[in-house]
């Protein structure tokens, strides 16, 4: 859950995460012009016109934890779960009942010994998925059993066997191996109300299934260097990643529907019965060529979405996986549900709602049938800062209910109703399925296993123009015994049909077929294919290699003869595929050609992973804790296509000249100057070390130094900085910090250490001191003359306590329903000019005044909370002495007898 972005550990400031000192607003003498909101929980929300929000309840304010899952039972009551605690049942006040609050009941579950659970021991909870169906409450527990809750991860069924309105029977339907934010997640009832569907993240093992719509032949299947995350994330997690399964109400039969997700938390069925999930990105990979943004996936029968760990992550253009319906952008996907049953205008009844926890955006995703799948658009339905969205659904009264919280954050329950003038009559029309969608679904009947006539029915559609139809046809073939279609695959003459048939054969055929498979693919005329068909053909060649082995002798020569004259090509994707194959084949000239591309202009257009609904710049100031990681990357964006070539070249053992090697290793030293996600430096270093393994031993030190070894820490995961906090850090509270600073006073502190700490936690990026630094926040030169230690520490620890309009961000609500957040720098009669990136404040975005419906100040400071959490008490004293001195080495704080400004 909340998979994509983790809380910024302040210690990680030294290792690449962004920390910034930006507000200090509560210390200003200037009047604070921003009026305090009357109802901050409501006033921070941006809603579509005609919609009204009610704040119903705050579980965290009532000692009931942080709620992350909900469902409604057959009596219209909401059931919720604390992420690390109990289940609760709520009776909702009627819409329009004023300030009436829900009636809250903790669900005490009967234990095995017949006793009811008490306040100390959780009988059932820790759920990341809840569903009331079949007169039962299904609970997806995500937990490693502990003294407070003895049940581990798995799907449980709760029943009331004596009709006393309390659950007294707990049945473990299936234990699941996996826990945490990438563990077991949501449960959804099928449209026909006969089955359950469950979603699990990529840290949850796929259990033994009774049936597999995605054939159980998955592998890593990538010739790209298998560099695993240098910080250790998911290094032991292999294919198929996150997965979706269908089961009967008693859980006796499980069927794998699809897989290849990173960490899809939730999903929903649209009116046509198609499934849509919201998959997460890997934010540590920002700026790297294998990064994929969060995305909406149409999960068809047998779907594979290509998550593979780290650098082996599949590209969306790979023929053996499916693409996203819509790329959303950076964020942390949580709840997904359909608008069906809402008392909303019809377009919102038909929408799929998708939650981003990190940046507080609830998207309404609008689907339009196209071919075998859909086109999609998304609008910002609700947003707020902070608004850590967890789960939501349409209630029995037609209102939209949603929760915020997770990770023990402040948790709230809201209700959204429509009060506008548009009709809220139930939407009854479902768009007629396209011919391609009907064909796709007819082919999916052959995904259930061996079936007579399957090969004959599916084969003609292996070259269908629609990608989803081609995919369904191939999976249908793969479910049939390979002996039925092996010779047919090898003899196929249509190049597209042959490509997909050989992908299927690579999955199921014996390695002894290697030469025949290569020759079947290499007889096609490459130049007669369009770009996607060429990519598909090269993917088929790659799969034969990964499954059956490298081509040898004449087969290798034929492959080089086909591909080498076409390299370099005109597009980045073709060059990726060609460089991968030709370098793997050790083709003559491959290194030289790839080096020419590496030294040239980066070919990648637009953001890594494709265009997104929400641009990266638009996220920065919505949540500084996460957005400033993005800001740092955008300041010095890595050249992703060049990084791809450089990483691929790390596996090249032949084809080098001294001049090429020198150019190549110099590139690494340059690459360390770019800023990507948290793992960027480590990935570059790992590629560098792979390449160094291929140089003569006597030249190792030369190229090691040339490639930037001296720029790095010993781990290779970070740049060596002039100062790294020694810690151990702590979550500083105001009273503890004041006590630490004032115990013994600041006499005799180290000026140079204080100055280094001030820079290491990046205060200087946004503040001026003695004429040096940024201007995003107030000048700090006179700080010590105006404020006490407590004032200063309060402003650091609680930056949102008072945000002045002088430094606050502005939320621009646009007439199209979207919103844009940035610091207003200038305005004229026609435009607002705003700065969205504190690390690149001169990069301005212009917003036409005619597009703006309203503006308001953001209640979030640009400054991160917890700025000092990396520091131990002595380091905190050194920082405070430096701040009190205003950067003046001759300040009286350093003139204590027996001490010098250089140190103690």
Secondary structure, DSSP 8 states (H G I E B T S, - for coil): ---S-----GGGGTTT--------GGG--S---S---SSHHHHT-EE-TTEEEEEEE-GGGGT---EEEEEE-TTS-EEEEETTSBEEEEE---TT-TT---EEEE---B-TTS-B--SSS-SSB-EEEEEEETTEEEEEE-----SS----SEEEEEE-SSSSSS--EEEEEEE-S--STTSEEEEEE-TTSSEEEEEE-TTS-----SEESS-S-------S-----TT-TTTT--TT-EEEEEEETTS--EEEEEEEES----EEE-TTS-EEEEE---GGGTTSTT---EEEEEE-TTEE----SGGG---TT-TTS---SEEEESS-EEEEEE-TT-SS-HHHHS-EEEEETTTTEEEEEEEEEETTEEEEEEEEEEE-SS--EEEEEE-TTS-EEEEE--TT---EEEEEEE-SSS------------HHHHHHHHHHGGGGS--TTHHHHHHTTTT-SSHHHHHHHHHHHHTS-GGGTHHHHHH--SHHHHHHHHHHHHHHS-GGGHHHHHHHHHTS-GGGS-HHHHHHHHHHHHHHHHHH----HHHHHHHHHHHGGG-S-SSHHHHHHHHHHHHHTT-TTHHHHHHHHHHS-----SSTTS--SS-GGGGGGG-HHHHHHHHHHHHT---HHHHHHHHHHTT--SS--HHHHHHHHHHHHHHTTS--STTHHHHHHHHHHHHHTTS-GGGHHHHHHHTTGGGB-TTSSSB--S-----------HHHHHHHHHTT-STT--HHHHHHHHHHTTGGGT-EETTEE-SSS---TTHHHH--HHHHHHHHHTTTS---TTT--EEEEETTS-EEEEEEEEE-SSEEEEE--GGGTT-EEEEEGGGEEEEEE-SS-SS-TTTTTT--HHHHHHHHHHHHHTT-TTSGGG--TT-BTTB-
